[in-house]
Amino acid sequence: MNTLNNKMKFISMLLTIMMLAMIAGPSMIVTAVPLVSLGTAGNFAVLAGSAITNTGTTTINGNVGISPFTSITGWETVIGGTEHINDAVAIAAQADLLIAYNTAAGVTPAIIKPSELGGTTLTPGIYTSGSSFQITGTLTLDALGDSNAVFILNSPSSTLTTASNSSIILAGNAQSNNIFWIVGSSATLGTNSQFVGNVLAFTSVTANTGAMVQGRLLALNGAVTLEGNTFLNATTPTPSATPSATPSATPSITPSATPSATPSATPSITPSATPSATPSITPSATPSVTPSATPSSSPSPSATPSPTPSATPAVISSGGGGHSSSVYPPLINITKIPKPLALPLGNGMVTYTYKVTNLGYVALNNVIVTDDKISTVDYVSGDVNSDKLLQPSETWIYTSKMILTETTTNTATAKGSANGMTATDIAIATVVVTPLAVVPPTIIPPLINIIKIPEPLALTSGQGTVTYTYKVSNPGNVVLSNVNVTDNKVSPVKYISGDINADNLLQTDEIWIYTSKANLTETTTNTATAKGTGNGMEAIDYAYATVVVTSPIVVTPTEIITPPIVSDEIVVTHTINGGQIPKTSTPLYELLMLGFALVLIGALGLRRRKKYE
């Protein structure tokens, strides 16, 4: 009887545990998800059935293959592998891809999820949707500390679409090779999106401009269309032991050190004192930024006088009084915007856009844009009349691309010439690269830009007062605090306006205005510095401007003395204060006439006298 009672108690306890497990839900039960074997298809980063089309420069770390068709067009790519065009390797890969697709599409049971995955976190498992899958914003895939954990996201009769600038973030030691997207028709990756995993599409895959893929794009029957994309870590997944059924503790997320983008010193510029030439400002050093250290150097422009202006001087009104002939010095500004500003998935491609404007009065020739860490910067557009002169009304656009493997700060330099002088400006930007082994929140670095305009640009009557206007803007995605503007030769610099909502934060749609005044006695180049803080990092930018001061010309009157005419006149000298001053005498014929008149008067007087006697 006791034995029967003990058995009944055991069965009752077992039923209680099972009921509690069922009530607790799937969080207490971890189902081992089998790893999908890609076979030889796993050796490819891109595999298509009908065509591969590419626009722009696409960087692929892996093989590229197509079968049964052979069309590959627009292939301006950097490929870290081999092309296989309907050869035995590509044919075998397509056969393995079909097996993998059917296997993954048939895995059950699956957790039903809404179509929109953005803003959610998924743990290892099999997921499906009644319609298509889409990602707007950020999807987090958390492996709960198990590097062997597998994610299968299955939309067997529909599509996969990611929005522009969307992203997939890996957490808890999740691996891109163990993530499988099964798409019944076609997949589309949005512009500048960051995608993770292996796409197995029954029809086609399209990666729009700038989309970055950490994984593979594999299409069974249709095309793979690329446009300036970057592929990372496309390696063959290796099946491993059965995953542990016991979930580990929630991982602790420890951000990496925040990179500091602040140069340690402000550049010092010593202008030439010669009024006829303007210094050409050339930055001599670029700050180097790493995630754990503050750069040890800052741009240090040197002032090298340029040759005497050869152009015809322009007539301007001088702030120093009067009107004179002088030369307008040139002004130039450059703004640099990296995209993306952060790479949370490790190394990847960054596109830099440079906007160059003319802040002065004279058109600039010989405009050049360089970047200290990128070999080629390409002109895109802006020269409206195709005269190769940067007019004050034009904005010239340049671009460059670079694969970054670590947090990088680089400096762009724009130069332009006018009236025999050269103007220079620099732009500094940092891109944060987070190693794949680290899973911190995405850190977006700040950007800042400053424009400085002197009024007047030339003092043609000697010394005078110059008013400097500074325009500070935020070209980035992070609001800036602690904004500060200084000038190495003018103090103080005063804030005037621009903080629309009076929150002391420089928003991306605001332009803050500052001014300062200086009395200049010689040609002067000075440097303005703008700083702002965002996400624990400091952004910095510089602006250079030269004002030409021309000394007034003093004219000394010359005394003109008429030389004596010896043949016609008699020179008589007068003594005044001990000095002899020549005086021009009456001509000889006038003396004769005077003598004749005196004789005549005397004769008439003598005749009248005799008459009265």
C-alpha positions in Angstrom: 0.0 0.0 0.0 2.8 2.4 0.9 4.4 1.6 -2.5 1.2 2.5 -4.3 1.0 5.7 -2.4 4.6 6.6 -3.2 3.9 5.9 -6.8 0.8 8.1 -6.8 2.8 10.9 -5.1 5.5 10.6 -7.7 3.1 10.7 -10.6 1.3 13.7 -9.0 4.6 15.6 -8.6 5.6 14.8 -12.2 2.3 16.1 -13.5 2.7 19.3 -11.4 6.2 19.9 -12.9 4.9 19.3 -16.4 2.0 21.7 -15.8 4.4 24.4 -14.4 6.6 24.0 -17.4 3.7 24.4 -19.7 2.5 27.5 -17.9 6.0 28.9 -17.8 6.0 28.8 -21.6 8.7 28.2 -24.1 11.2 30.4 -22.2 12.0 27.4 -20.0 12.2 24.9 -23.0 15.0 25.3 -25.5 14.4 23.2 -28.7 17.6 22.3 -30.5 17.4 23.8 -34.0 19.4 21.8 -36.6 22.0 23.7 -38.5 21.1 23.9 -42.2 23.9 22.5 -44.4 24.6 24.7 -47.4 26.9 22.1 -48.9 29.2 23.7 -51.6 26.8 26.7 -51.8 28.4 27.8 -48.6 31.6 28.5 -50.5 29.8 31.4 -52.3 29.0 35.0 -51.1 26.8 35.5 -54.2 25.1 32.7 -56.1 22.4 33.4 -58.8 20.4 31.4 -61.3 19.6 33.8 -64.2 21.9 36.8 -63.9 24.2 38.9 -61.7 24.0 42.6 -62.2 26.2 45.2 -60.5 26.3 49.0 -60.4 29.2 50.9 -58.8 31.9 49.4 -56.7 30.9 46.3 -54.7 33.3 44.6 -52.4 32.8 40.9 -51.9 34.7 38.6 -49.5 34.0 35.3 -51.1 33.2 33.5 -54.4 30.7 34.6 -57.0 28.8 32.1 -59.1 26.0 31.7 -61.6 24.1 28.7 -63.1 22.4 27.7 -65.3 22.8 31.0 -67.1 26.0 33.0 -67.6 25.1 36.7 -67.6 27.3 38.9 -65.3 27.2 42.6 -66.1 28.5 45.9 -64.7 31.1 44.2 -62.7 33.2 47.0 -61.1 33.9 45.0 -58.0 36.6 44.0 -55.6 36.2 40.2 -55.2 38.1 38.3 -52.5 37.4 35.0 -54.3 36.8 33.4 -57.6 34.1 33.7 -60.3 32.3 30.5 -61.4 30.2 31.0 -64.5 28.0 27.9 -65.1 31.0 25.6 -64.6 31.0 22.4 -62.6 31.5 24.2 -59.3 28.6 26.6 -59.9 26.3 23.8 -61.1 27.1 21.7 -57.9 26.5 24.7 -55.7 23.1 25.4 -57.2 22.1 21.7 -56.6 23.2 22.0 -52.9 21.4 25.2 -52.6 18.1 23.6 -53.7 18.6 20.8 -51.1 19.3 23.4 -48.3 16.3 25.5 -49.3 13.9 22.5 -49.2 15.4 21.3 -45.9 15.1 24.7 -44.2 11.6 25.4 -45.5 10.4 22.0 -44.1 11.8 22.4 -40.6 9.0 22.4 -37.9 7.6 23.3 -35.5 7.8 27.1 -36.1 6.9 30.1 -33.9 4.5 32.4 -35.8 5.6 36.0 -35.7 4.1 39.2 -37.1 5.5 40.4 -40.5 7.3 43.4 -38.9 10.4 42.2 -37.1 12.0 45.7 -36.5 12.2 46.7 -32.9 12.1 43.1 -31.6 14.6 40.6 -30.1 14.6 37.0 -31.2 16.3 34.1 -29.5 17.4 30.8 -31.3 14.5 29.1 -33.0 12.3 28.6 -36.1 10.1 31.5 -37.0 7.5 31.9 -39.7 5.0 34.6 -40.8 1.6 34.3 -42.4 2.8 36.8 -45.0 6.2 38.4 -45.7 8.9 39.4 -43.3 10.1 43.0 -43.1 12.5 44.9 -40.9 12.1 48.6 -40.2 14.6 49.9 -37.6 16.6 47.3 -35.7 16.2 43.6 -35.2 18.3 41.9 -32.5 19.2 38.2 -32.7 20.3 37.0 -29.3 22.0 33.6 -29.1 21.9 33.7 -25.3 25.6 33.0 -25.1 25.6 29.9 -27.4 27.7 30.4 -30.4 26.2 27.3 -32.0 22.6 28.6 -31.8 20.6 28.5 -35.0 18.0 30.9 -36.3 15.7 30.0 -39.2 13.3 32.7 -40.4 10.9 31.2 -43.0 8.5 33.0 -45.3 8.1 30.1 -47.8 5.4 31.8 -50.0 6.3 35.4 -49.8 9.1 38.1 -49.5 11.7 39.5 -47.3 12.1 43.3 -47.3 14.4 45.5 -45.2 13.9 49.3 -44.9 16.5 51.9 -45.7 19.0 52.3 -42.9 17.6 49.3 -41.0 20.0 46.9 -39.2 20.3 43.5 -37.7 22.4 43.3 -34.5 23.9 40.1 -33.1 23.9 39.6 -29.4 24.8 36.8 -27.0 27.5 35.4 -29.2 25.2 34.9 -32.2 27.0 33.9 -35.5 26.0 35.1 -38.9 26.7 31.7 -40.4 24.0 30.2 -38.3 21.2 32.5 -39.4 19.0 31.4 -42.4 16.4 33.5 -44.2 14.1 31.2 -46.4 12.3 33.4 -48.9 9.6 31.9 -51.2 9.9 34.6 -53.8 12.3 37.6 -53.7 14.3 39.5 -51.1 15.1 43.2 -51.1 17.7 44.9 -48.9 17.1 48.6 -48.4 19.5 51.5 -49.1 22.3 51.6 -46.5 20.8 48.8 -44.5 23.0 46.4 -42.5 21.9 42.8 -43.0 23.1 39.6 -41.3 22.6 36.0 -42.3 22.2 33.7 -45.3 19.4 34.6 -47.8 18.1 31.5 -49.6 15.7 32.9 -52.1 13.6 30.8 -54.5 13.6 33.6 -57.1 15.8 36.7 -56.7 17.7 39.0 -54.4 18.2 42.8 -54.7 20.7 44.8 -52.6 20.1 48.5 -53.0 22.7 51.2 -52.8 25.1 50.9 -49.9 23.5 47.9 -48.3 26.0 45.8 -46.3 25.7 42.1 -46.0 27.4 40.0 -43.3 26.6 36.6 -44.9 25.4 35.4 -48.3 22.9 36.3 -51.0 21.9 33.0 -52.7 19.2 32.9 -55.4 17.9 29.6 -56.9 16.2 30.7 -60.1 16.4 34.4 -60.5 19.0 37.2 -60.5 21.1 38.8 -57.8 21.2 42.6 -58.3 23.9 44.6 -56.5 24.6 48.3 -56.2 27.7 49.5 -54.3 27.5 46.9 -51.6 29.9 45.3 -49.1 30.0 41.6 -48.1 31.7 40.5 -44.9 32.7 37.2 -43.4 31.2 34.9 -46.0 32.7 31.6 -44.8 31.3 28.1 -44.8 29.3 27.2 -41.7 30.5 24.1 -40.0 27.9 21.8 -38.3 28.6 21.5 -34.6 27.4 19.5 -31.6 23.8 19.6 -30.5 23.1 22.9 -28.7 22.8 22.8 -25.0 19.1 22.7 -23.8 19.9 24.9 -20.9 20.0 28.6 -21.6 22.8 30.5 -20.2 22.4 33.7 -18.2 21.6 36.9 -20.0 24.9 38.2 -21.4 26.3 41.4 -19.9 26.7 44.0 -22.6 29.9 46.0 -22.1 30.5 48.8 -24.6 34.0 49.2 -25.9 35.9 52.4 -25.0 34.5 55.5 -26.6 36.8 56.9 -29.2 37.8 60.5 -28.7 37.9 62.7 -31.8 39.4 65.7 -30.2 42.8 67.0 -31.4 45.0 68.0 -28.5 45.9 71.5 -29.8 44.7 74.3 -32.0 46.8 75.0 -35.1 49.0 78.1 -34.8 49.3 80.2 -38.0 51.8 83.0 -38.4 50.8 85.2 -41.4 53.2 87.0 -43.6 53.4 90.8 -43.0 53.7 91.5 -46.7 50.5 93.3 -47.8 50.7 92.0 -51.3 50.6 88.3 -50.6 48.3 86.0 -48.6 49.6 83.0 -46.7 48.7 79.6 -48.2 47.5 77.5 -45.3 48.5 73.8 -45.5 47.6 71.5 -42.6 50.7 69.6 -41.6 49.3 66.9 -39.4 46.1 64.9 -39.1 44.7 63.7 -35.8 44.8 59.9 -35.5 41.9 58.4 -33.4 41.6 55.0 -31.9 38.8 53.7 -29.7 40.9 53.8 -26.6 43.0 56.9 -26.9 42.9 60.5 -27.6 44.8 61.7 -30.6 48.2 63.1 -29.9 48.3 65.7 -32.6 46.1 68.1 -34.3 46.1 69.8 -37.7 48.9 72.3 -37.6 48.7 74.6 -40.6 51.8 76.4 -41.6 51.7 79.8 -43.2 53.7 80.0 -46.4 53.4 83.3 -48.4 52.2 82.8 -51.9 53.6 84.7 -54.9 52.7 88.3 -55.5 49.2 88.5 -57.0 49.4 88.8 -60.8 45.8 89.4 -61.5 44.4 92.9 -62.1 43.4 94.4 -58.7 39.7 94.9 -58.1 38.5 98.3 -56.9 36.8 97.9 -53.5 35.6 100.1 -50.7 38.0 99.8 -47.8 36.9 99.5 -44.2 39.9 101.6 -43.3 38.6 104.7 -45.1 38.8 105.8 -48.7 38.6 103.9 -51.9 41.6 102.2 -53.4 42.8 99.3 -55.6 43.3 96.0 -53.9 43.0 92.3 -54.2 40.2 90.1 -52.7 41.7 87.1 -50.9 39.9 83.8 -51.7 37.8 81.8 -49.1 36.8 78.1 -49.3 34.9 75.7 -47.1 34.6 71.9 -47.1 32.1 69.7 -45.2 32.7 65.9 -45.0 30.0 63.4 -44.2 30.7 59.7 -43.8 28.0 57.2 -44.4 27.5 55.2 -42.3 29.0 57.0 -39.2 29.2 53.7 -37.4 29.9 50.1 -38.3 28.4 47.9 -35.5 29.1 44.7 -37.3 32.9 45.1 -37.7 34.8 46.1 -40.8 32.8 47.5 -43.7 32.6 50.0 -46.5 32.2 53.7 -45.8 31.2 56.3 -48.4 32.5 59.9 -47.8 30.7 62.8 -49.4 32.5 66.2 -49.6 30.7 69.5 -50.2 33.0 72.4 -51.3 31.7 76.0 -51.4 33.2 79.4 -52.2 32.7 81.9 -49.3 34.4 84.8 -51.0 33.9 87.2 -53.9 36.2 85.8 -56.5 35.9 82.6 -58.5 38.4 79.8 -57.5 40.5 77.9 -59.9 42.7 74.8 -59.4 40.2 73.4 -56.8 41.6 70.2 -55.3 40.1 67.9 -52.7 42.2 65.3 -50.9 41.8 62.9 -48.0 44.8 61.9 -45.9 43.7 58.2 -45.7 42.0 57.7 -49.0 44.0 57.7 -52.2 41.3 58.8 -54.6 38.6 61.5 -54.2 36.3 61.8 -57.2 34.6 64.9 -58.4 30.8 64.2 -59.0 29.0 67.5 -59.8 28.5 71.2 -59.2 30.4 73.0 -61.9 27.2 74.4 -63.4 28.7 76.2 -66.4 31.6 73.7 -66.8 34.2 76.5 -66.6 36.3 74.7 -64.0 35.9 77.7 -61.7 34.2 77.4 -58.4 31.8 80.3 -58.4 30.5 81.8 -55.1 27.0 80.5 -56.1 28.2 76.9 -56.7 28.6 73.8 -54.5 30.9 71.1 -55.8 30.3 67.5 -54.7 33.1 64.9 -54.3 33.0 61.3 -53.1 35.3 58.6 -52.0 35.0 55.1 -50.5 37.1 53.1 -48.0 36.8 49.8 -46.2 37.4 50.4 -42.5 38.6 47.7 -40.1 38.9 49.9 -37.0 37.6 53.2 -35.7 39.1 55.8 -38.0 39.5 59.6 -38.1 40.6 61.2 -41.3 41.0 64.7 -42.6 39.9 66.1 -45.9 41.6 69.2 -47.4 40.1 71.6 -50.0 42.2 74.1 -51.8 41.4 76.8 -54.4 43.3 79.7 -55.9 42.4 83.3 -56.9 44.3 86.5 -57.5 47.6 84.6 -57.0 46.6 83.4 -53.5 45.5 80.0 -52.2 42.7 79.4 -49.8 42.6 76.2 -47.7 40.1 74.5 -45.4 39.9 71.1 -43.7 37.2 68.8 -42.4 37.6 66.1 -39.8 35.3 63.1 -39.3 35.4 59.9 -37.3 33.7 56.6 -38.1 33.3 54.1 -35.2 34.0 50.5 -36.0 32.8 48.0 -33.3 34.5 44.6 -33.4 32.1 41.6 -33.9 33.2 40.1 -30.6 31.8 43.2 -28.8 28.1 43.9 -28.6 27.7 47.4 -27.2 24.9 49.8 -28.2 25.6 51.4 -31.5 27.8 54.5 -31.0 27.2 57.3 -33.5 30.1 59.8 -33.5 29.2 63.6 -33.8 30.1 66.0 -36.6 30.5 69.8 -36.6 31.2 72.4 -39.3 32.3 76.1 -39.0 32.3 78.8 -41.6 34.2 82.1 -41.0 33.6 85.2 -43.2 35.6 88.5 -42.5 34.1 91.8 -43.5 35.8 93.5 -45.2 38.2 91.0 -46.8 40.7 93.8 -47.6 41.8 97.1 -45.9 43.2 99.2 -48.7 43.9 102.3 -46.6 45.9 100.8 -43.9 44.7 99.6 -40.5 41.0 99.2 -39.8 38.3 97.2 -38.0 37.3 93.8 -39.4 34.1 92.0 -38.3 34.2 88.2 -38.4 31.0 86.2 -38.7 31.1 82.5 -37.8 28.3 80.0 -38.8 28.3 76.7 -36.9 26.2 73.8 -38.1 25.7 70.1 -37.3 26.0 67.9 -40.4 25.8 64.7 -38.4 23.0 62.6 -36.8 23.8 63.4 -33.1 22.7 66.5 -31.2 25.7 68.5 -30.0 26.2 69.9 -26.5 28.9 72.1 -25.0 29.4 73.9 -28.3 32.3 76.4 -28.2 33.8 78.7 -30.7 37.2 80.4 -30.4 39.6 82.3 -32.6 43.3 82.2 -32.1 43.8 86.0 -32.8 40.4 87.5 -31.9 38.7 87.6 -28.5 36.0 87.4 -27.4 33.9 85.4 -29.9 30.2 86.1 -29.0 27.2 84.0 -29.6 24.4 85.9 -31.4 21.6 83.6 -32.4 20.5 80.2 -33.8 19.5 78.1 -30.8 15.8 78.0 -31.8 14.4 76.2 -28.8 16.9 77.7 -26.3 18.0 74.2 -25.1 21.7 74.9 -25.5 21.9 71.9 -27.9 23.0 72.4 -31.5 20.4 70.4 -33.5 21.0 69.1 -37.0 18.6 71.7 -38.4 20.1 74.7 -36.6 22.8 77.2 -37.6 24.4 79.1 -34.7 25.8 82.6 -35.4 28.8 84.1 -33.6 30.7 87.3 -34.2 34.0 89.0 -33.2 35.9 92.2 -34.1 39.6 93.0 -34.5 41.6 96.0 -35.4 44.2 94.8 -38.0 47.4 96.7 -38.8 48.8 94.1 -41.2 47.8 91.2 -43.4 46.4 88.6 -41.0 45.4 85.0 -41.2 43.6 83.6 -38.2 42.0 80.2 -37.3 38.5 79.7 -35.8 37.8 76.4 -33.9 34.4 75.0 -33.3 33.9 72.1 -30.8 30.8 70.1 -29.7 30.1 67.0 -27.8 27.8 64.1 -28.6 27.6 60.5 -27.4 30.6 61.1 -25.2 32.8 62.1 -28.1 34.0 65.5 -29.2 33.7 66.8 -32.8 36.0 69.6 -34.0 36.4 71.7 -37.1 38.5 74.6 -38.2 38.0 77.6 -40.4 40.8 79.8 -41.9 40.5 83.3 -43.3 43.0 86.0 -44.5 42.4 89.7 -44.6 44.8 91.8 -46.7 45.9 95.1 -45.2 47.6 97.5 -47.6 49.5 100.4 -46.2 48.4 103.8 -47.5 50.6 105.5 -50.1 51.9 108.9 -48.8 52.4 111.5 -51.5 54.9 114.3 -50.8 54.3 117.6 -52.9 57.3 118.6 -55.1 58.3 122.4 -55.2 58.5 123.6 -58.8 60.9 126.5 -59.5 60.9 128.1 -62.9 64.5 128.6 -64.1 65.5 132.1 -65.1 65.5 133.1 -68.8 68.9 134.8 -69.3 68.2 136.3 -72.7 65.0 138.1 -71.8 65.1 139.0 -68.2 67.3 140.2 -65.4 67.5 138.1 -62.3 67.2 140.0 -59.1 67.8 138.3 -55.7 66.1 139.3 -52.4 67.6 138.6 -49.1 65.1 137.1 -46.6 66.3 135.7 -43.3 69.8 135.5 -44.6 68.8 133.4 -47.7 68.9 134.4 -51.3 65.5 133.8 -53.1 65.5 134.4 -56.8 62.9 136.7 -58.2 61.9 137.0 -61.8 62.6 140.7 -63.1 60.8 142.7 -65.7 61.8 142.0 -69.3 64.1 144.6 -71.1 61.6 145.9 -73.7 59.3 146.8 -70.9 62.0 148.9 -69.3 62.6 150.7 -72.6 58.9 151.4 -72.9 58.8 152.7 -69.3 61.8 154.9 -70.0 60.2 156.2 -73.2 57.0 157.0 -71.2 59.0 158.9 -68.5 60.9 160.9 -71.1 57.6 161.8 -72.8 56.0 162.8 -69.5 59.1 164.9 -68.7 59.0 166.6 -72.0 55.3 167.5 -71.7 55.9 168.8 -68.2 58.8 171.0 -69.4 56.7 172.5 -72.2 53.8 173.4 -70.0 56.2 175.1 -67.6 57.7 177.3 -70.3 54.2 178.2 -71.4 53.2 179.6 -68.1 56.4 181.4 -67.6 
